[in-house]
Each structure stands twice: as C-alpha cells, then as structure tokens.
Amino acid sequence: MSWRPRSLPPILIWKPPSRCRLRSSPSCAANAEQVRLIATLQARVAELERRLGRDSSNSSMPPSSDGLRKPARAARRAAGQAEDRRPGKQPGAPGAHLAQVEEPDEVAWHVPDRCGGCGAALTDASVVGVEARQVFDLPPLGLRVTEHRAERRRCACGVTTAGRFPEHVRAAACFGPGVRALVCYLCVHQHLPVDRAAQLLADVLGARVATGTLAAVVAEGAAGLDSFARVVREGLAAAPVAHFDETGARVAGRLQWVHSASTGLLSLFSVHARRGKVAMDAAGVLPGFAGVAVHDGWAPYWRYDVTYALCGAHLLRELEAVSEEPGQGWAPGMAELLVDAKLAGDRARAAGVQRVDDQARARLHARYARLLADGQAANPPPPVNGRRRRRTRRSPAARLLARLDAHREEVLRLLDDTRVPFDNNQAERDLRMVKLQQKISGCWRTLAGAEAFLALRSYLATARKHGRNPLAVLGQLFQGQAWLPPLGPLPAPLGPDPA
C-alpha cells in the first residue's frame, strides 16, 4: 500500500487594506495607533543607541568618563611625522641626562691603603690618577627653629620701647613662610588630600600638623590674593583673545560650577551656584571684555556684546558622531573643511599676517555654504501634523546644522583673525587641574574651601605660565608680598603641570 500525504489546509496570507473604508473603524484606528507606537519606539531605540555610543571622541564628554572601556582611537599624526612613532626620545629632540657639576658641595676622598698586588702600604705612593663620580642626593631634612627675641629698652626719659617682630612671627610658636608655602604647594599645586599632606609633612620634615591647620593655611594664602585677582581680572578683560569654559563640581554636597577665564599668560577661576550669565557676571571678566571670546557654544555666552569664536574641536567631535548616522555624508566633508580652515590659519599665522588671504577665505566660505545646503537637504524639517503646531524635537544632526548655519562667522573666525586659535584647549587645559583635584581629593566640604583653592590655583597657574617657580611665589605670598604678573610677552614655561 503506497503512502499518500494528507491534504493540507490552504495557507491564508493577510494583506492590509490599501485604505480604510470607514475611518471610524476600530481596526483602522488600532492599526494607525500601532504604526505610531512602532515609529515612536524605533526613534527611542535609536536615541538610546546614540547615547550609549557617546564617548570623549564624538561628544563633549571628558576623557575620564570613558572608564575602563576606553575606545581605541586612530593615531592623529601631524603632517610629515614618521609613520611609526616609537616611545621615548624622538630623533632630533634634545636629550636630557644628569650631568656633573664643576663645584660640588662636598668632596669625599677614597684612598687605597694597601697595594692590590704585593700588599705593601701606599701611604707615600704617588697619585697617578683620579676618577670622579658625583651623587646627587637630598640633605638631611627637618625643621629649622629660629627664635626671635624682641628686646625692651628703657630710655633715660623713662619710656620703655620694645623691638618689633617680623610680620610672619605672629605667635609664641608658629610655622614660617617656607612651611606655609609647602602646605599650599602640596594641597593646591600637587592636589594632595589634606590628610595625606599632613602625613608627608610628618614623615619627611618631622612636623606634626593637624589637618585643620593645613586648611587654615590654605585659607590664609587665598586671603592675601586680592591685589593679584584684581590685576588678572583687568588683564583678561583687556586681552585681544581669551578663552572661557565651565565645569561642574560638588561643594558641600551640592552641585556648583567652576568658571574659568584664561589666556596664554593668565588664569582666573571662580565658583558659583549658577552656570549661566549670573555666574559669569560675578567672575567679572566678560562684562568688561572687548576682545574675541573663544568658547564651546554654551548659550549664556552669547548674551554678551563681544566678538565670538567657536571651538573647532567640539565641532569635530559632534561631526564625528553625526557621520556615524546613515544619510549624513555632509558631516565628514564639514569636518575636512574645518581642518583645512585650521591649516590655512596656521600658515597665515606662521607667515606673520593678520588674516587668511581673500581667495582662500572665499573658497572656504563657499564650501561651507555648499555643505550646509547638503546637510539641510538630508535633514528636512519634520512635517507638522494636526491643526495645532507642536514643537518637534530635532535630531542631533539637525541641531548641529542649525548652529553651524546661525554662527558661520564664529566658526570660521580664525580666517579673519589669525590670533584666534582653532580650539578652546587653553581653557580646557586650565580646567583639567580642577578636575584632577576632584578626582584625587573628592569634593570640597565648604564653599569657602572651594573659593580658597581656586584663588590659589589661579595664582599658581598664572605664575607657571610666566615661568615662575611655584614654591618661590608662594613664599613671597606668605611674606606679605604677593607676586603680580607683568602683562608682557610670554616667557618660556617651566614645563607642564603634573597630571
């Protein structure tokens, strides 16, 4: 008996109707609701994926937020740099090594007493050569106690007159300017927590100092910087180009904002509960500023009647994020244009001219306009549904396009004025030390403590830009003669801050 398959039921394929005959049909309304819900969920998933893909390379997030999953980045090599850059000293770079000095502080002689061959005494043997080796080491460390005695002398007229103690001799037993300067150096310049700084002073110098005393020394140093802050604020307001930025900080358990204003010579930090114009007015630089303000596009900066320049590095990171989305071919072209504008500005600055030549400027502006048109064609405004005009949230690409369109002159400011840099790295480098302080020592417990730290940080950062030794200028501060910056040409710096 042969096997025969049983008959199968017919397969029914459902096709949605091309249009609903009755608009009030429940199934039609349900389908429309499902379509709307699917579109909403797809948009939400796309937004969440975009947020998960953000890091310091394609957004304004700091590199410290990347964590242990820091993405691998392509090496950004300058033009003409070698293909493979090995670690260590590069060819042609000046070397550094420990060299002997002509006049050592101490000479230790090592004389042989017996012959290595026959064993005879070498007391009267002639010297035929000397080999010298020098050891650089620390002297024995410890506190040096100086007792100040003020005599009281009685004149023949009967009046007794006492001698005056120096300004820093203020109690029966107190720390001098050197120790106070070292305290501020450790807590503010090297970012040690107060307790660790107290341990260092006890271990190295034998000085047992309470943590409360260290905090009082930092506050005392900040109190002597009124004249310095006034000079720096006036110098920043008169600068032709200045950089501005802000970052969040925890102070007394609440979110506060650290604002910075800086140039290649000056640094000024302040803390405020607000992030916008109120805090910027309190800092005292932007209200009287008349130069070019470089910033990252934060909206309150636009409320001042000054000339602006936008940070190109921020724009490149945003363009990199947008270029990862489908249909955004204009974004890589815009990033390439910004790099070309930077190179044109660098060449003009190296040639000693104040602006890029007119032909190059015209070409770059024309490319900018074409790329904007391409981007706007790829990101048309969303249709308006319903009788009421509701505000629809724009995509990141559309928001970036709107900003690039509204601030064309600010984006390409470096073509008109070669003093304007491409990015806002000056402000970010200055603020990096503030973030480092929070990373090492945590938040500030009081607003007064945060203000004292930032005042001293302004003092030390400015002194470093002028090539001054931090300990030396802190010693001047605690001797009652705070160092004031001469607003002249920038000298060679001592080196980068520790990070």
C-alpha positions in Angstrom: 0.0 0.0 0.0 1.5 3.2 -1.1 1.8 6.3 1.2 -0.1 9.4 0.3 0.2 12.7 2.1 -2.8 14.0 3.7 -4.4 17.1 2.3 -3.1 20.3 3.9 -5.3 23.2 4.7 -4.9 26.2 2.4 -2.4 28.9 3.6 -4.1 32.2 4.2 -2.0 35.3 3.6 -3.4 38.5 5.1 -2.8 41.7 3.2 -3.6 45.1 4.9 -6.2 47.1 3.1 -4.9 49.9 0.9 -7.2 52.3 2.7 -9.8 52.1 5.4 -13.3 52.3 4.0 -14.6 53.6 7.3 -12.3 56.0 9.1 -14.1 55.3 12.3 -13.5 51.6 12.1 -11.9 50.2 15.3 -9.4 48.0 13.4 -8.3 51.0 11.3 -7.7 53.1 14.4 -5.8 50.3 16.1 -3.5 49.9 13.0 -2.8 53.6 13.0 -2.0 53.5 16.7 0.3 50.6 16.2 2.1 52.3 13.4 2.5 55.4 15.5 3.7 53.4 18.5 6.3 51.5 16.4 7.7 54.7 15.0 7.9 56.2 18.5 9.7 53.1 19.8 12.1 53.0 16.9 13.0 56.6 17.4 13.5 55.9 21.1 15.8 52.9 20.5 17.8 55.0 18.0 18.2 57.7 20.6 19.3 55.3 23.3 21.8 53.6 21.0 23.2 57.1 20.1 23.6 57.9 23.8 25.3 54.5 24.5 27.7 55.2 21.7 28.9 58.5 23.0 32.4 58.9 24.4 35.1 61.6 24.6 35.9 61.1 20.9 32.5 62.0 19.5 31.0 64.3 22.2 31.9 66.9 24.8 32.2 64.2 27.5 35.6 64.3 29.3 38.1 61.5 28.7 37.8 60.4 32.3 34.2 59.4 31.7 35.3 56.7 29.2 36.3 54.5 32.1 38.0 51.1 31.6 36.2 50.6 28.2 38.0 53.5 26.6 37.7 53.1 22.8 40.7 52.6 20.7 41.5 55.7 18.7 43.3 56.2 15.4 46.6 57.9 15.9 46.4 61.5 14.8 49.7 62.3 13.2 50.8 65.7 12.2 51.8 66.3 8.6 55.3 64.9 7.9 55.5 62.9 11.1 57.0 59.4 10.9 54.8 56.5 10.2 55.8 54.6 13.3 56.5 56.7 16.4 58.4 54.8 19.0 58.1 55.7 22.7 60.9 57.6 24.3 63.2 60.2 22.8 62.5 61.1 19.2 65.2 61.6 16.5 66.4 65.2 16.6 64.9 66.0 20.0 67.3 67.4 22.7 68.3 64.8 25.2 68.3 65.1 29.0 70.6 63.5 31.5 72.2 64.0 34.9 75.5 65.8 34.3 78.3 66.5 36.7 78.8 70.0 38.2 82.1 71.9 38.4 81.8 72.9 42.0 80.3 70.1 44.2 79.0 70.9 47.7 81.2 68.2 49.3 84.1 66.1 48.2 84.7 62.6 49.7 88.1 61.1 49.1 88.6 57.3 48.8 92.3 56.4 49.3 93.7 52.9 48.9 95.8 51.8 51.9 97.4 48.6 50.6 98.7 47.6 47.2 96.4 45.2 45.3 99.5 43.2 44.1 102.1 42.9 46.8 100.1 44.2 49.7 102.6 47.0 50.6 101.4 50.2 52.2 100.6 53.0 49.9 101.0 55.9 52.3 103.8 57.6 50.5 102.9 56.3 47.0 102.5 58.9 44.2 99.0 59.7 42.9 98.8 58.8 39.2 95.1 59.5 38.5 91.7 60.3 40.0 88.3 59.1 38.9 85.4 61.3 40.0 81.8 60.3 40.4 79.1 62.6 41.7 76.0 61.6 43.7 73.0 63.9 43.8 71.0 63.4 46.9 68.9 65.2 49.5 70.4 66.7 52.5 69.0 65.6 55.9 65.5 67.1 56.1 64.0 68.6 59.2 62.5 71.8 60.6 64.9 74.6 61.5 63.8 76.5 64.5 64.7 80.2 64.7 63.9 82.0 68.0 63.1 85.7 67.6 63.7 87.8 70.7 62.4 91.4 70.9 64.3 93.5 73.5 62.6 96.1 75.6 64.8 99.1 76.4 64.1 101.9 78.7 65.1 105.4 77.8 66.6 108.0 80.2 63.2 109.8 79.9 61.5 106.8 81.5 59.8 105.4 78.4 60.2 101.7 77.6 60.3 100.8 73.9 60.0 97.2 72.6 61.6 95.8 69.3 59.2 94.7 66.6 58.8 91.1 65.4 58.7 90.4 61.7 55.3 90.1 60.1 55.4 86.3 59.9 56.3 85.9 63.6 52.8 86.1 64.9 52.7 83.7 67.9 54.9 82.1 70.6 55.4 79.1 68.3 54.3 79.1 64.6 55.2 77.8 61.2 57.2 80.1 58.9 56.6 81.2 55.3 58.5 78.2 54.0 56.3 75.6 55.6 53.2 77.5 54.8 54.3 77.7 51.2 54.9 74.0 51.1 51.5 73.3 52.5 49.8 75.2 49.7 52.1 73.7 47.2 51.1 70.2 48.3 47.4 70.8 48.7 46.8 73.1 45.7 49.6 72.5 43.1 50.2 68.8 43.7 46.5 68.1 44.7 47.2 66.0 47.8 44.3 65.5 50.1 44.8 67.3 53.4 45.3 64.2 55.4 48.0 62.9 53.0 49.7 66.2 53.1 49.8 66.1 56.9 51.3 62.6 56.7 54.0 63.8 54.3 55.0 66.7 56.5 55.2 64.4 59.5 57.2 61.7 57.7 59.6 64.0 55.7 60.1 67.0 58.0 59.1 65.6 61.4 56.4 68.3 61.6 53.1 67.0 63.0 50.5 69.3 61.7 46.7 69.0 62.3 44.5 68.8 59.2 42.6 71.8 60.4 45.9 73.8 60.5 46.5 72.9 56.8 43.1 74.1 55.8 43.7 77.3 57.7 47.0 77.9 55.9 45.3 77.5 52.5 42.6 80.0 53.5 45.3 82.4 54.8 47.1 82.2 51.5 44.0 82.9 49.5 43.2 85.9 51.7 46.3 87.6 50.5 45.5 87.5 46.8 43.1 90.4 46.4 45.5 92.5 44.5 46.5 89.6 42.3 42.9 88.8 41.4 42.3 92.4 40.5 45.3 92.6 38.2 44.5 89.3 36.5 40.8 90.3 36.0 41.8 93.6 34.4 44.4 91.8 32.2 41.9 89.3 31.0 39.3 92.0 30.2 41.9 93.8 28.1 43.2 90.7 26.3 42.7 90.6 22.5 41.7 86.9 22.7 40.5 85.0 25.8 39.2 81.5 26.5 36.1 80.7 28.6 34.8 77.4 30.0 33.0 75.9 32.9 32.6 72.6 34.7 30.6 71.1 37.5 31.9 70.4 41.0 30.5 69.1 44.2 30.7 71.7 47.0 29.2 71.0 50.4 27.2 68.1 48.9 25.6 70.2 46.2 26.4 70.9 42.5 28.3 74.1 41.9 30.0 75.4 38.8 33.7 76.3 38.4 34.1 79.0 35.7 37.5 79.8 34.1 38.8 82.7 32.0 42.3 82.3 30.6 44.9 83.3 28.1 48.4 82.1 27.4 49.6 84.3 30.3 46.7 84.5 32.8 44.3 82.1 34.6 41.3 83.0 36.7 38.9 80.5 38.4 35.8 81.2 40.3 33.0 79.0 41.8 29.2 79.8 41.7 25.9 78.1 42.3 24.8 79.1 38.8 26.2 78.1 35.4 24.8 81.0 33.3 25.2 84.7 33.0 24.8 85.5 36.7 27.9 83.5 37.5 29.8 85.0 34.5 28.9 88.5 35.7 30.2 87.6 39.2 33.5 86.4 37.7 34.0 89.9 36.5 35.7 89.3 33.1 33.1 89.1 30.4 31.1 92.2 31.4 34.1 94.4 30.5 35.7 92.2 27.9 36.3 93.7 24.4 38.3 91.1 22.6 37.4 87.7 20.9 35.8 85.2 23.3 36.5 81.6 22.5 34.0 79.1 23.9 32.2 75.8 23.2 28.8 77.2 22.3 27.2 77.3 25.7 24.1 79.6 25.3 24.7 82.1 28.0 28.0 83.3 26.4 26.0 84.7 23.5 24.3 87.2 25.8 27.4 89.5 25.9 28.1 92.1 23.2 31.5 90.9 22.2 33.1 89.1 19.3 33.0 85.3 19.5 34.8 82.3 18.1 33.5 78.7 18.5 35.8 75.8 19.5 36.6 73.7 16.4 37.5 70.6 18.5 34.0 70.5 19.9 32.5 70.7 16.4 34.8 68.0 15.1 33.6 65.6 17.9 30.0 66.4 17.1 30.5 65.9 13.4 32.2 62.5 14.1 29.1 61.4 16.0 26.7 62.6 13.2 28.8 61.0 10.5 28.0 57.6 12.0 24.3 58.0 11.2 23.0 56.9 7.8 22.5 59.6 5.2 24.8 62.2 6.8 27.5 62.3 4.1 27.9 66.1 4.6 29.4 65.7 8.1 32.8 64.2 7.0 33.0 66.9 4.4 32.4 69.6 7.0 35.0 68.1 9.3 37.5 68.1 6.5 36.7 71.8 5.8 37.3 72.7 9.5 40.7 71.0 9.4 41.5 72.9 6.1 40.5 76.2 7.8 42.8 75.4 10.7 45.7 74.7 8.4 45.1 77.9 6.5 45.0 79.9 9.7 48.2 78.2 10.9 50.0 79.0 7.7 48.9 82.6 7.8 50.0 83.0 11.4 53.4 81.5 10.7 53.7 84.0 7.8 53.1 86.8 10.2 49.9 88.1 8.6 46.7 89.0 10.4 44.2 87.2 8.2 44.0 84.5 5.6 44.1 85.8 2.0 40.8 86.7 0.4 40.8 84.0 -2.2 41.4 81.2 0.3 38.7 82.7 2.6 36.2 82.9 -0.3 36.8 79.3 -1.2 36.4 78.0 2.3 33.2 80.1 2.8 31.8 78.7 -0.4 32.5 75.1 0.6 30.9 75.8 3.9 27.7 77.1 2.3 27.5 74.1 -0.1 28.0 71.6 2.8 25.3 73.3 4.8 22.9 73.1 1.9 23.7 69.4 1.5 23.1 68.8 5.2 19.8 70.7 5.2 18.6 68.7 2.2 19.5 65.5 4.1 17.7 66.7 7.3 14.4 68.4 6.2 12.2 69.9 8.9 9.6 67.3 10.1 6.1 67.7 8.8 3.5 69.4 11.0 0.6 67.1 11.9 -2.7 68.2 13.3 -4.3 71.6 13.5 -2.0 72.8 16.3 1.6 73.4 15.5 3.5 71.3 18.0 7.3 71.7 18.5 9.0 68.5 17.3 12.4 67.5 18.8 15.0 67.8 16.2 17.7 65.2 15.6 21.3 65.9 16.7 22.3 66.4 13.1 19.6 69.0 12.6 20.5 70.8 15.8 24.2 70.9 14.8 23.3 72.2 11.3 21.2 74.9 12.8 24.1 76.0 14.9 26.6 75.9 12.1 24.2 78.0 10.0 23.5 80.6 12.6 27.2 81.0 13.6 29.1 80.8 10.3 31.3 83.8 11.2 32.1 82.4 14.6 33.0 79.0 13.3 35.4 80.5 10.7 36.7 83.4 12.9 40.3 82.2 12.6 40.3 83.1 8.9 39.6 86.7 9.8 41.9 87.0 12.7 45.0 84.7 13.0 45.3 85.5 16.7 42.2 83.3 17.2 43.1 79.6 17.8 41.2 76.8 16.2 40.0 75.3 19.6 39.3 76.1 23.2 42.1 73.9 24.5 43.6 76.7 26.6 40.6 76.8 28.8 40.2 73.0 28.9 43.9 72.6 29.9 43.5 75.1 32.8 40.3 73.4 34.0 41.8 69.9 33.8 43.7 70.6 37.0 40.5 71.4 38.8 39.0 68.1 37.6 42.2 66.4 38.8 41.7 67.9 42.2 38.2 66.5 42.4 39.4 63.1 41.1 42.1 62.8 43.8 40.6 64.6 46.8 36.9 64.4 46.1 34.5 67.3 46.6 35.0 70.4 48.7 33.3 70.3 52.1 32.7 74.1 52.2 32.2 76.9 49.7 34.9 78.9 51.5 37.3 76.0 50.9 36.5 75.8 47.2 37.0 79.6 46.8 40.3 79.4 48.6 41.6 76.5 46.5 40.5 78.3 43.2 42.1 81.6 44.2 45.4 79.8 44.9 45.0 77.7 41.7 44.7 80.9 39.7 47.8 82.3 41.4 49.9 79.2 40.7 48.6 78.6 37.2 49.4 82.2 36.2 52.9 82.0 37.8 53.6 78.8 35.9 52.7 80.4 32.6 55.2 83.1 33.4 58.0 80.6 34.1 58.0 81.3 37.9 58.7 78.6 40.5 55.5 77.7 42.4 57.3 77.4 45.8 59.0 80.7 45.3 55.9 82.7 44.5 54.1 81.0 47.4 57.0 82.0 49.7 56.5 85.6 48.5 52.8 85.4 49.3 53.3 84.3 52.9 55.9 87.0 53.3 53.2 89.6 52.6 54.4 90.4 49.0 52.2 88.5 46.6 53.7 88.1 43.1 51.9 90.1 40.4 52.1 89.1 36.7 53.8 91.5 34.4 51.5 91.7 31.4 54.1 91.3 28.7 55.3 88.7 26.2 55.1 85.1 27.3 58.4 83.7 28.6 59.4 80.0 28.3 57.4 77.9 30.8 58.9 75.6 33.3 57.1 72.6 32.0 53.6 71.0 32.1 51.6 70.7 35.3 51.7 67.3 36.9 48.7 65.3 35.8 
